[in-house]
Amino acid sequence: MTPSRRRVLAAFLAAPGLPFAGRALAAPPPLLAATPACADDDDPTPAQTEGPYFTPDSPPKRDFAADAPGGERMTIAGFVLDRDCRPVAEALIELWHADPAGEYDNTGYRLRGHQFSDAEGRWWFDTVVPGLYPGRTRHFHVKVQRRGGRVLTTQLYFPGEPDNAADGIYDAALLMQVDSSPDGRFGRYDFVLG
């Protein structure tokens, strides 16, 4: 039996933090390996353009699914880590993306919002799978910032998308690990801040 998104998220949240032991991650939450895996002198997560559809001052929000009730449900989650694999608590994570039809809300905050990582560096959003639009592969836009640090602006991508190779911005280092469940998808990505 394939576990639901809720069960995977519950396991992720119940998993112990990432103790700093020999600069290696503890066992990852069930079903999902860390992406990318932390190692000594790990490179920070690559930056990418914010694109033309960023809107500042997004509201605090974790549940985007109500913004697109007909969309395929997806939970995305991960950790915010420093280059020594230590969790970064209270890091700002801002998310925005297209709706299932490939359209962005450029007048309001539909499918836009932010939250802060917890004491263990964990973050998660309940949302929907973004649609495609001409010239781009399927993706999420994200900004991540530790308190007082520089803003990392980047994008997260889906594995196995036919348009990945044709998208001039796509970077395989920003692929989420995505698993399917009966009630949607679960994506995992760990941000490594420089």
C-alpha positions as CSV (number, residue, x, y, z in Angstrom):
1,M,0.0,0.0,0.0
2,T,1.4,3.4,-1.0
3,P,1.3,5.9,1.9
4,S,-0.7,9.1,1.6
5,R,0.9,12.6,1.4
6,R,-0.4,13.2,5.0
7,R,1.4,10.1,6.3
8,V,4.6,10.9,4.5
9,L,4.5,14.5,5.8
10,A,3.7,13.2,9.3
11,A,6.7,10.9,9.2
12,F,8.8,13.8,7.9
13,L,7.7,16.0,10.8
14,A,8.1,13.2,13.4
15,A,11.6,12.3,12.2
16,P,14.4,13.5,14.5
17,G,16.3,16.6,13.5
18,L,19.6,16.4,11.7
19,P,22.2,16.0,14.4
20,F,25.6,17.3,13.4
21,A,27.7,14.1,13.6
22,G,30.6,13.8,11.4
23,R,29.0,16.3,9.0
24,A,26.6,13.7,7.7
25,L,22.9,13.5,7.7
26,A,21.1,11.1,10.1
27,A,18.8,8.6,8.4
28,P,16.4,10.6,6.2
29,P,12.7,10.6,6.9
30,P,10.9,7.4,5.5
31,L,10.7,7.0,1.8
32,L,12.6,10.1,0.8
33,A,16.3,10.6,0.6
34,A,17.9,14.0,1.2
35,T,18.1,16.1,-2.0
36,P,20.9,17.1,-2.2
37,A,22.8,15.1,0.3
38,C,24.9,17.1,2.6
39,A,28.7,16.5,2.6
40,D,31.8,18.3,3.8
41,D,32.2,21.5,1.8
42,D,28.9,21.0,0.1
43,D,28.1,23.6,-2.5
44,P,25.2,26.0,-1.7
45,T,22.0,25.5,-3.6
46,P,22.3,27.2,-7.0
47,A,20.6,30.6,-7.5
48,Q,18.3,31.2,-10.4
49,T,16.2,34.1,-11.7
50,E,13.1,35.0,-9.9
51,G,11.4,35.5,-13.3
52,P,8.9,38.2,-14.2
53,Y,6.1,37.0,-11.9
54,F,7.4,37.7,-8.4
55,T,5.2,39.8,-6.2
56,P,6.8,41.1,-2.9
57,D,5.1,41.2,0.5
58,S,3.4,37.8,0.2
59,P,1.2,36.7,3.2
60,P,2.2,34.0,5.7
61,K,0.7,30.8,4.2
62,R,1.4,27.1,4.3
63,D,-1.7,25.8,2.5
64,F,-1.9,26.9,-1.1
65,A,-4.3,24.1,-2.2
66,A,-7.4,26.1,-1.5
67,D,-6.2,28.6,-4.1
68,A,-6.6,26.0,-6.9
69,P,-9.2,23.5,-5.6
70,G,-9.3,21.5,-8.9
71,G,-5.5,21.0,-9.1
72,E,-3.5,17.8,-8.4
73,R,-2.5,18.0,-4.7
74,M,1.1,18.1,-3.8
75,T,3.1,18.6,-0.6
76,I,6.7,19.9,-0.9
77,A,9.0,19.8,2.0
78,G,12.6,19.7,3.1
79,F,15.2,21.2,5.4
80,V,17.1,24.5,5.3
81,L,20.8,23.6,6.1
82,D,24.1,25.4,6.3
83,R,27.2,24.1,4.5
84,D,28.1,22.0,7.5
85,C,24.7,20.2,7.4
86,R,23.4,22.0,10.4
87,P,19.7,23.0,10.4
88,V,18.9,26.7,9.9
89,A,15.9,27.6,12.2
90,E,13.6,30.5,11.4
91,A,14.7,30.8,7.8
92,L,12.2,32.6,5.5
93,I,10.9,30.4,2.7
94,E,8.8,32.1,0.1
95,L,7.0,30.2,-2.6
96,W,5.1,31.2,-5.8
97,H,4.1,29.3,-8.9
98,A,1.7,28.9,-11.8
99,D,-1.8,27.4,-11.3
100,P,-2.7,24.1,-13.1
101,A,-3.5,26.0,-16.3
102,G,0.0,27.6,-16.3
103,E,-1.2,31.1,-15.2
104,Y,0.2,33.3,-12.5
105,D,-1.9,35.5,-10.3
106,N,-0.3,38.9,-11.0
107,T,-2.8,41.0,-9.1
108,G,-3.1,39.1,-5.7
109,Y,-1.5,36.4,-3.7
110,R,-3.1,33.2,-5.1
111,L,-0.5,30.4,-5.0
112,R,1.9,32.8,-3.2
113,G,3.0,32.9,0.4
114,H,5.8,32.4,2.9
115,Q,6.6,30.7,6.1
116,F,9.6,30.1,8.4
117,S,11.6,26.9,9.0
118,D,11.0,25.3,12.4
119,A,13.7,24.8,15.1
120,E,15.0,21.7,13.1
121,G,15.2,23.6,9.8
122,R,12.1,21.9,8.4
123,W,9.7,23.6,6.0
124,W,6.7,22.4,4.0
125,F,3.8,23.7,1.8
126,D,0.6,22.0,0.8
127,T,-0.1,23.1,-2.8
128,V,-0.9,21.9,-6.3
129,V,1.2,20.8,-9.2
130,P,1.9,23.8,-11.3
131,G,0.9,23.8,-15.0
132,L,3.1,24.3,-18.0
133,Y,3.3,27.5,-20.0
134,P,5.2,28.1,-23.3
135,G,9.0,28.0,-23.0
136,R,9.3,26.6,-19.5
137,T,9.2,23.2,-17.8
138,R,7.2,22.6,-14.7
139,H,8.7,24.4,-11.7
140,F,8.2,26.2,-8.4
141,H,9.8,29.6,-7.6
142,V,11.4,29.9,-4.1
143,K,13.3,32.5,-2.1
144,V,15.2,31.3,1.1
145,Q,16.9,33.6,3.6
146,R,18.4,33.0,7.0
147,R,17.9,35.8,9.5
148,G,20.3,38.6,8.5
149,G,21.6,36.6,5.5
150,R,21.5,37.1,1.8
151,V,18.4,36.0,-0.1
152,L,18.7,32.8,-2.2
153,T,16.4,33.0,-5.2
154,T,16.0,29.8,-7.1
155,Q,13.6,27.3,-8.7
156,L,12.7,23.7,-8.1
157,Y,12.1,21.2,-10.9
158,F,10.3,17.9,-11.4
159,P,12.2,14.8,-12.5
160,G,11.2,13.1,-15.8
161,E,9.5,16.2,-17.3
162,P,9.8,16.1,-21.1
163,D,10.4,19.9,-21.2
164,N,13.4,19.8,-18.8
165,A,16.0,19.4,-21.5
166,A,14.5,22.2,-23.7
167,D,14.2,24.8,-20.8
168,G,17.3,27.1,-20.9
169,I,17.0,27.8,-17.2
170,Y,16.6,24.2,-16.0
171,D,19.3,22.9,-13.7
172,A,19.4,19.3,-12.6
173,A,20.9,20.3,-9.3
174,L,17.5,21.7,-8.4
175,L,15.5,18.6,-9.1
176,M,13.1,17.6,-6.3
177,Q,12.7,14.0,-5.3
178,V,9.0,13.4,-6.1
179,D,6.9,10.4,-5.0
180,S,3.3,9.7,-5.8
181,S,0.6,8.7,-3.4
182,P,-3.1,8.0,-3.8
183,D,-4.0,11.6,-2.7
184,G,-1.3,13.5,-4.7
185,R,2.5,13.9,-4.9
186,F,5.1,14.6,-2.3
187,G,8.3,16.5,-3.3
188,R,11.4,16.8,-1.2
189,Y,14.3,19.3,-1.5
190,D,16.8,20.5,1.1
191,F,18.2,24.0,0.6
192,V,21.9,24.4,1.5
193,L,22.7,28.1,2.2
194,G,26.2,29.5,1.7
